[in-house]
Amino acid sequence: MMWNDYYSWGMPMIFGPLMMIAVIAICIGMMFFMLRGGMHRHGSGRDPLDILKERFARGDINQVEYEERKRLLQA
C-alpha cells in the first residue's frame, strides 16, 4: 500500500472529484424540485367554500347539494 498524497487510505484520487460532482448534482436536483413546487403541489391552498362555489357555478352540483354542503362547511 502506498502512503503518499495520491493513495491515502487505499482510495484512488478520483474518489474526491466524483463525490464533489455527486453533491453538486444532488443540490441542483433539490433546487429544481423545490422550484417546481416540491411536495406541496397536491393541495391548491384554496378555501373549501370557494371550491364549492366554483362547483355550483359549473353545474357539478345542484342548489340543494350546494346549500347543504355550505351549511356543513360554515358549521
N, C-alpha and C positions, 0 to 999 in steps of 0.2 A: 504494500500500500504506500502510495506517495504522500508525504506530509509537506506539501508546499501550497502556494496560493491557488494552484489550478485544481487540485483534487482534495479539498478539505472534507473530512468525514466520508470519503469514498464516493461523493456525488460529483458527477461531471459539471463543468462550468455552465452548461446550457440550462440547468435547473433554475437558476435565478431569473434570467430573462423570460423563461416560459411562465414562471409564476407571476412575474410582473404583467405580462400580456394577459394572463387569465384574470388577474384582479381588475385590470383596466376594462376588459370585456364585461365582467360582472357589473362593474359600476355603470358602464354605458347601458347595459341591459336594464338595470334597475331604474335609471333615469328615463329611459324610453317607456317602461312600464308605468311609472308614476305620471309622466306627462300625458299618457293616453287615458288616464282616469284610474288606473290601478284596479283595486277590487271594489271601488265604490260606484262603478258604472251600473250595477244591477238595480239600484234604487234611484228613482228620479229626484227624490227630495221634495216632491210637490205635496201640497196639502191634500189629504183624502177628500175633503169637501169639494175642492176644485176638480179633482178627477171625477167625482160623482156628477158634478155639473156638466163636465165635458161628455160623459157617457149619456146623460139625459139629452143633451143638445144633439148628439149624433143619432139618437134614437135607439141606442143599445138597450135601454130600459124604459119602461112606461112611467107615467106620473105616479101611480100608486107605489111602485117599487122605489122611485126617487124619494117620495115623501117618507116612506118607511125607513130607508137607509139613512136619509138625512137626520131623521129623528134619533136613530141609533148612534150616529156619529156625534151629534150635539149633546147627547146624554152624558 
